[in-house]
Amino acid sequence: MDKSGQPIFFPGLNGIRAIAALAVVLSHITVYLYRFNLNPHLIGTLPNGNPKGIDLSDFGVTIFFALSGFLITYLLLAENRQQPISVKNFYIRRILRIWPLYYTYLILALVVSRLGNVPHESISDLFYFFFAPNVPKSFQLPSDLLGHYWSLGVEEQFYLFWPVFVRVFHRRLFWATSVLFSVFIALKLFAYAAFSGSVFHTAMYVNRFDCMMLGALGAHLYFHNHTLFIRLTTHRLVQAAGWLVIALAATNRFHIANIFDHEIMAVVTVVLILGQIKGTGLLNLNTRLFDFLGKISYGIYVIHPLVIFGLGWLLSGWVAGGAWYHYVLVYVVSVGSTIGIAHLSYQYMEKPFLKLKTRFARVKSAGSQEEASNSAQADAVEQSERKPSAVA
């Protein structure tokens, strides 16, 4: 924690968010190219006949989970250092951050699904409204515009108990988290061995609490300045291995041990986090562009399926020829439109709630380099105004 009172901000982490979010968007553009009357099997076909996407898309969600587990746990530990964690305030902050865009998009997506005859199982609606979209995901109930919501449900369910867990076990958080992590791994192995292909197996695959706990373990070790952990994760060779895994996932070549691939990716995410924080990462993600994209990554993730659907409806007649530049146009316009709308969402819908959210934060944090700089400037001005004048 910053003893000077400046908001906690880790440089480069918005860049990791940006990479994960864009991987999801690019993958979904690919598998939904049929909406533009283009070939969606550009990078292959799955055994069930569906078009193949980019593996980094699925792993990108895991990156989000590990990153979120790291940041939230670090902030909870920083708060607990000052005074006992306020679970009530934590829930209020989560509501103000997640709910406005979550429910706005949910209602729009449900309306469009019905009016536009988009594949969606209406039996799932209540699960979406009550933050349990991972349930229809586990039962493999389709929803083209809301299928990605499963990860938001997993994350919010994790945070129902996590602040209480950290408050109760903060003195032995590493060991308590390790035990809980082991329980989830045991359940996952049991589901894989005894119920492969079942709803239980799918549910355990979808539920990635263990990936969030790996991020939390990294936060605990970093918060307490564990020398060996920091030295190991920030080593140049380890950083190189981490980026190699990202490159392999981006080219659909990362499959070390299928049952544990996501846990491995969560560990890789922790490595990349420490590399960015300590400045030893082989790629510097602390740039204006990455900072901007990471800041609006929640909007990018939530909004993109509806953007792709809308653009497919508008452009399908124009790009149906299938020339190479039609594909380029679809990708450029889809990504650009998603970023533009996500920026508008952040500025005019999310930001007012984020400002309100700070009232319930005992530990200040910043969502971007710009916010951190503005806060530092404001504090400097406030301190200068408090100084007594040298003139009598």
C-alpha positions as CSV (number, residue, x, y, z in Angstrom):
1,M,0.0,0.0,0.0
2,D,1.1,3.5,-0.8
3,K,1.9,5.1,2.6
4,S,1.7,8.6,1.1
5,G,-2.1,8.3,0.7
6,Q,-1.9,8.2,-3.0
7,P,-4.4,5.9,-4.7
8,I,-3.2,2.3,-5.4
9,F,-2.5,1.9,-9.1
10,F,-0.4,-0.8,-10.7
11,P,1.0,0.2,-14.1
12,G,0.6,-2.1,-17.0
13,L,-2.3,-4.1,-15.6
14,N,-4.8,-2.2,-17.9
15,G,-2.7,-3.5,-20.8
16,I,-3.3,-7.1,-19.6
17,R,-7.0,-6.4,-19.4
18,A,-6.9,-4.9,-22.9
19,I,-5.3,-8.0,-24.4
20,A,-7.8,-10.3,-22.7
21,A,-10.8,-8.2,-23.8
22,L,-9.6,-7.8,-27.4
23,A,-8.9,-11.6,-27.7
24,V,-12.6,-12.2,-26.7
25,V,-13.9,-9.7,-29.2
26,L,-11.7,-11.0,-32.1
27,S,-12.7,-14.6,-31.4
28,H,-16.4,-13.8,-31.3
29,I,-16.1,-11.8,-34.6
30,T,-14.6,-14.9,-36.2
31,V,-17.3,-17.4,-35.0
32,Y,-20.1,-14.9,-36.0
33,L,-18.8,-14.1,-39.4
34,Y,-21.8,-15.9,-40.8
35,R,-23.8,-12.9,-39.7
36,F,-22.0,-11.0,-42.4
37,N,-22.5,-13.8,-44.9
38,L,-18.8,-14.6,-44.6
39,N,-17.0,-17.9,-43.9
40,P,-16.7,-18.3,-40.1
41,H,-14.3,-21.3,-40.4
42,L,-11.3,-19.2,-41.1
43,I,-9.1,-20.9,-38.4
44,G,-10.8,-24.3,-38.3
45,T,-13.8,-26.3,-37.3
46,L,-14.6,-27.9,-33.9
47,P,-15.5,-31.6,-33.7
48,N,-19.2,-30.6,-33.4
49,G,-19.0,-28.7,-36.7
50,N,-19.1,-25.2,-35.2
51,P,-16.4,-22.7,-36.3
52,K,-13.3,-22.5,-34.1
53,G,-12.4,-19.3,-32.3
54,I,-9.2,-18.1,-30.8
55,D,-8.2,-20.0,-27.7
56,L,-6.9,-16.9,-26.1
57,S,-10.6,-15.8,-25.9
58,D,-11.4,-18.5,-23.4
59,F,-8.1,-18.1,-21.7
60,G,-8.7,-14.3,-21.7
61,V,-11.6,-14.9,-19.3
62,T,-9.3,-16.8,-17.0
63,I,-6.8,-13.8,-17.2
64,F,-9.7,-11.6,-16.1
65,F,-10.4,-13.9,-13.2
66,A,-6.8,-14.1,-12.0
67,L,-6.3,-10.3,-12.4
68,S,-9.5,-9.6,-10.5
69,G,-8.6,-12.0,-7.7
70,F,-5.2,-10.3,-7.4
71,L,-6.5,-6.7,-7.4
72,I,-9.5,-7.2,-5.1
73,T,-7.5,-9.3,-2.6
74,Y,-4.7,-6.7,-2.5
75,L,-7.2,-3.9,-1.9
76,L,-8.9,-5.9,0.9
77,L,-5.6,-6.6,2.6
78,A,-4.7,-2.9,2.3
79,E,-8.0,-2.0,3.9
80,N,-7.6,-4.6,6.6
81,R,-4.2,-3.1,7.5
82,Q,-6.0,0.1,8.5
83,Q,-9.2,-1.3,10.0
84,P,-11.4,-4.4,9.7
85,I,-12.8,-4.9,6.3
86,S,-16.3,-3.5,5.7
87,V,-18.1,-6.2,3.9
88,K,-21.1,-4.0,3.4
89,N,-19.1,-1.3,1.7
90,F,-17.4,-3.9,-0.5
91,Y,-20.8,-5.1,-1.7
92,I,-21.9,-1.6,-2.4
93,R,-18.8,-0.9,-4.4
94,R,-19.3,-4.1,-6.5
95,I,-23.0,-3.1,-7.2
96,L,-22.0,0.4,-8.3
97,R,-19.2,-1.0,-10.6
98,I,-21.1,-3.9,-12.2
99,W,-24.8,-3.5,-12.0
100,P,-25.5,-0.3,-14.2
101,L,-24.0,-1.7,-17.4
102,Y,-24.8,-5.3,-16.6
103,Y,-28.6,-4.7,-16.4
104,T,-28.7,-2.1,-19.1
105,Y,-27.1,-4.5,-21.6
106,L,-29.1,-7.4,-20.3
107,I,-32.4,-5.7,-21.0
108,L,-31.3,-4.5,-24.4
109,A,-30.0,-8.0,-25.3
110,L,-33.3,-9.7,-24.2
111,V,-35.3,-7.3,-26.3
112,V,-33.1,-7.7,-29.4
113,S,-33.1,-11.5,-29.0
114,R,-36.9,-11.6,-29.1
115,L,-37.4,-9.0,-31.9
116,G,-34.5,-10.2,-34.0
117,N,-35.1,-14.0,-33.5
118,V,-31.6,-14.3,-32.1
119,P,-30.9,-17.8,-30.5
120,H,-31.7,-17.5,-26.8
121,E,-33.4,-19.9,-24.3
122,S,-36.0,-17.8,-22.4
123,I,-36.0,-20.3,-19.6
124,S,-32.6,-18.9,-18.7
125,D,-33.8,-15.3,-18.1
126,L,-34.2,-15.4,-14.4
127,F,-30.7,-16.8,-14.0
128,Y,-29.3,-13.8,-15.9
129,F,-31.3,-11.4,-13.7
130,F,-30.0,-13.0,-10.5
131,F,-26.3,-13.2,-11.4
132,A,-26.3,-16.9,-12.1
133,P,-25.8,-17.0,-15.9
134,N,-23.2,-19.8,-15.3
135,V,-26.1,-22.1,-14.7
136,P,-27.5,-22.0,-18.3
137,K,-23.9,-22.1,-19.4
138,S,-23.4,-25.4,-17.5
139,F,-26.6,-26.8,-19.1
140,Q,-25.3,-25.6,-22.5
141,L,-28.4,-23.5,-23.1
142,P,-27.6,-21.1,-26.1
143,S,-27.7,-17.4,-26.0
144,D,-25.9,-15.5,-28.8
145,L,-26.1,-12.1,-27.1
146,L,-25.7,-13.2,-23.4
147,G,-23.6,-16.3,-23.6
148,H,-20.6,-14.4,-22.4
149,Y,-22.3,-13.3,-19.2
150,W,-21.4,-16.6,-17.5
151,S,-18.1,-15.2,-16.4
152,L,-19.7,-12.2,-14.7
153,G,-21.9,-14.6,-12.7
154,V,-18.9,-16.6,-11.6
155,E,-17.0,-13.5,-10.5
156,E,-19.9,-12.0,-8.6
157,Q,-20.6,-15.3,-6.9
158,F,-17.0,-15.5,-5.8
159,Y,-17.2,-12.0,-4.3
160,L,-20.3,-13.0,-2.3
161,F,-18.0,-14.8,0.2
162,W,-14.5,-13.6,-0.6
163,P,-14.4,-10.4,1.5
164,V,-15.8,-12.4,4.5
165,F,-13.2,-15.1,3.9
166,V,-10.3,-12.5,3.8
167,R,-11.6,-10.7,6.9
168,V,-11.8,-14.0,8.9
169,F,-8.6,-15.6,7.7
170,H,-6.4,-12.5,7.0
171,R,-3.7,-13.7,9.4
172,R,-3.6,-17.1,7.7
173,L,-4.9,-16.2,4.3
174,F,-2.2,-18.0,2.4
175,W,-2.9,-21.3,4.0
176,A,-6.7,-20.9,4.2
177,T,-6.8,-20.0,0.5
178,S,-4.5,-22.9,-0.4
179,V,-6.8,-25.4,1.4
180,L,-9.9,-23.9,-0.4
181,F,-8.0,-24.0,-3.7
182,S,-7.2,-27.7,-3.1
183,V,-10.9,-28.5,-2.4
184,F,-11.9,-27.0,-5.8
185,I,-9.1,-28.8,-7.6
186,A,-10.2,-32.1,-6.0
187,L,-13.8,-31.5,-7.1
188,K,-12.7,-30.7,-10.6
189,L,-10.6,-33.9,-10.8
190,F,-13.6,-35.9,-9.4
191,A,-15.9,-34.4,-12.0
192,Y,-13.5,-35.1,-14.8
193,A,-12.8,-38.7,-13.7
194,A,-16.3,-39.8,-12.6
195,F,-18.7,-37.6,-14.5
196,S,-16.9,-36.6,-17.7
197,G,-19.3,-34.8,-20.1
198,S,-22.0,-34.3,-17.5
199,V,-23.6,-31.1,-16.3
200,F,-21.5,-31.4,-13.1
201,H,-18.3,-31.7,-15.1
202,T,-19.3,-28.7,-17.2
203,A,-20.2,-26.7,-14.1
204,M,-16.8,-27.4,-12.5
205,Y,-15.1,-26.3,-15.7
206,V,-17.1,-23.1,-15.9
207,N,-16.6,-22.3,-12.2
208,R,-13.1,-20.9,-12.0
209,F,-12.9,-19.9,-8.4
210,D,-9.6,-21.6,-8.2
211,C,-8.2,-19.3,-10.9
212,M,-9.3,-16.3,-8.9
213,M,-7.7,-17.8,-5.8
214,L,-4.4,-18.2,-7.6
215,G,-4.6,-14.4,-8.3
216,A,-5.4,-13.9,-4.6
217,L,-2.4,-16.0,-3.5
218,G,-0.2,-13.8,-5.7
219,A,-1.6,-10.7,-4.1
220,H,-1.0,-12.0,-0.6
221,L,2.6,-12.8,-1.4
222,Y,3.2,-9.5,-3.1
223,F,1.4,-7.5,-0.4
224,H,3.7,-9.1,2.3
225,N,6.7,-8.6,0.1
226,H,7.7,-12.2,-0.2
227,T,11.2,-11.9,-1.6
228,L,11.6,-15.3,-3.2
229,F,8.1,-15.1,-4.9
230,I,8.8,-11.6,-6.3
231,R,12.3,-12.5,-7.4
232,L,11.1,-15.7,-9.2
233,T,8.0,-14.2,-10.9
234,T,9.9,-11.1,-12.1
235,H,12.9,-13.0,-13.5
236,R,13.4,-12.3,-17.2
237,L,13.3,-16.0,-18.2
238,V,10.0,-16.5,-16.3
239,Q,8.6,-13.4,-17.9
240,A,9.6,-14.7,-21.3
241,A,7.9,-18.1,-20.6
242,G,4.8,-16.2,-19.6
243,W,4.6,-14.3,-22.8
244,L,5.3,-17.5,-24.8
245,V,2.3,-19.1,-23.2
246,I,0.2,-16.0,-24.3
247,A,1.6,-16.3,-27.8
248,L,0.8,-20.0,-28.0
249,A,-2.8,-19.4,-26.7
250,A,-3.2,-16.7,-29.3
251,T,-2.3,-19.1,-32.1
252,N,-4.3,-22.0,-30.6
253,R,-1.3,-24.0,-29.7
254,F,-1.4,-23.9,-25.9
255,H,-2.5,-27.3,-24.5
256,I,-0.2,-28.6,-21.8
257,A,-2.6,-30.5,-19.6
258,N,-6.1,-29.9,-20.7
259,I,-7.7,-30.3,-17.3
260,F,-5.3,-27.8,-15.8
261,D,-4.7,-25.4,-18.7
262,H,-6.7,-22.6,-17.1
263,E,-4.9,-22.9,-13.8
264,I,-1.6,-22.7,-15.6
265,M,-2.9,-19.6,-17.4
266,A,-3.9,-18.1,-14.1
267,V,-0.3,-18.6,-12.8
268,V,1.0,-17.1,-16.0
269,T,-1.3,-14.1,-15.4
270,V,0.2,-13.6,-11.9
271,V,3.7,-13.7,-13.5
272,L,2.8,-11.1,-16.0
273,I,1.2,-8.9,-13.3
274,L,4.4,-8.9,-11.3
275,G,6.4,-8.2,-14.4
276,Q,4.4,-5.1,-15.2
277,I,4.4,-3.8,-11.6
278,K,8.1,-4.3,-11.2
279,G,9.0,-3.2,-14.7
280,T,10.7,-6.5,-15.7
281,G,8.1,-7.6,-18.3
282,L,9.4,-8.1,-21.8
283,L,6.5,-6.0,-23.1
284,N,5.8,-2.6,-21.6
285,L,2.0,-2.4,-21.4
286,N,2.0,0.9,-19.5
287,T,1.1,3.0,-22.5
288,R,-1.7,5.5,-23.2
289,L,-3.4,3.2,-25.6
290,F,-3.3,0.1,-23.4
291,D,-4.3,2.2,-20.4
292,F,-7.3,3.6,-22.3
293,L,-8.4,0.1,-23.5
294,G,-8.0,-1.5,-20.1
295,K,-10.0,1.3,-18.5
296,I,-13.0,0.5,-20.7
297,S,-12.4,-3.3,-20.9
298,Y,-15.5,-4.1,-18.9
299,G,-17.6,-2.3,-21.5
300,I,-15.8,-3.9,-24.3
301,Y,-16.4,-7.3,-22.9
302,V,-20.1,-6.7,-22.1
303,I,-21.2,-4.8,-25.2
304,H,-19.4,-6.5,-28.1
305,P,-21.9,-9.3,-29.0
306,L,-24.7,-6.8,-29.6
307,V,-22.3,-4.6,-31.6
308,I,-21.4,-7.6,-33.8
309,F,-25.0,-8.5,-34.3
310,G,-26.0,-5.0,-35.2
311,L,-23.1,-4.6,-37.7
312,G,-24.0,-8.0,-39.2
313,W,-27.5,-6.7,-39.9
314,L,-26.2,-3.5,-41.4
315,L,-23.2,-4.8,-43.4
316,S,-24.1,-8.3,-44.5
317,G,-25.3,-7.1,-47.9
318,W,-22.1,-5.1,-48.5
319,V,-19.5,-7.7,-47.7
320,A,-21.2,-10.9,-48.8
321,G,-18.7,-11.2,-51.7
322,G,-16.1,-12.7,-49.4
323,A,-13.1,-10.8,-50.7
324,W,-10.2,-10.4,-48.3
325,Y,-10.9,-6.7,-47.8
326,H,-14.4,-7.6,-46.7
327,Y,-13.0,-9.6,-43.8
328,V,-10.6,-6.7,-42.9
329,L,-13.5,-4.3,-43.0
330,V,-15.6,-6.5,-40.7
331,Y,-12.9,-6.9,-38.1
332,V,-11.8,-3.2,-38.2
333,V,-15.4,-1.8,-38.0
334,S,-16.5,-4.3,-35.3
335,V,-13.5,-3.7,-33.1
336,G,-13.6,0.1,-33.6
337,S,-17.4,0.3,-33.0
338,T,-17.1,-1.8,-29.8
339,I,-14.3,0.4,-28.5
340,G,-16.2,3.6,-29.3
341,I,-19.5,2.5,-27.7
342,A,-17.6,1.1,-24.7
343,H,-15.9,4.5,-24.3
344,L,-19.3,6.3,-24.4
345,S,-20.6,3.8,-21.9
346,Y,-17.7,4.4,-19.6
347,Q,-18.0,8.2,-19.8
348,Y,-21.8,8.6,-19.5
349,M,-23.0,5.6,-17.7
350,E,-20.3,3.9,-15.7
351,K,-18.2,7.0,-14.6
352,P,-20.9,8.7,-12.5
353,F,-21.4,5.4,-10.5
354,L,-17.6,5.0,-10.2
355,K,-17.4,8.5,-8.6
356,L,-20.1,7.5,-6.2
357,K,-18.3,4.2,-5.5
358,T,-15.3,6.1,-4.1
359,R,-17.4,7.3,-1.2
360,F,-17.5,3.7,0.1
361,A,-13.8,3.0,-0.3
362,R,-11.6,3.1,2.7
363,V,-8.5,2.5,0.5
364,K,-8.2,4.7,-2.6
365,S,-7.5,3.1,-5.9
366,A,-7.3,4.3,-9.5
367,G,-8.6,2.6,-12.5
368,S,-6.1,4.2,-14.9
369,Q,-2.9,6.1,-15.1
370,E,-4.8,9.3,-15.8
371,E,-7.0,8.9,-12.7
372,A,-3.9,8.2,-10.6
373,S,-2.1,11.3,-12.0
374,N,-5.2,13.5,-11.5
375,S,-5.5,12.3,-7.9
376,A,-1.9,13.0,-7.2
377,Q,-2.2,16.5,-8.7
378,A,-5.3,17.2,-6.6
379,D,-3.6,16.1,-3.4
380,A,-0.6,18.2,-4.2
381,V,-2.8,21.3,-4.7
382,E,-4.7,20.5,-1.5
383,Q,-1.4,20.2,0.5
384,S,0.0,23.4,-0.9
385,E,-3.2,25.2,0.1
386,R,-2.9,23.9,3.6
387,K,0.6,25.3,4.1
388,P,0.8,28.5,6.1
389,S,1.8,31.6,4.1
390,A,5.4,32.7,4.5
391,V,4.2,36.3,4.4
392,A,3.2,37.7,7.7
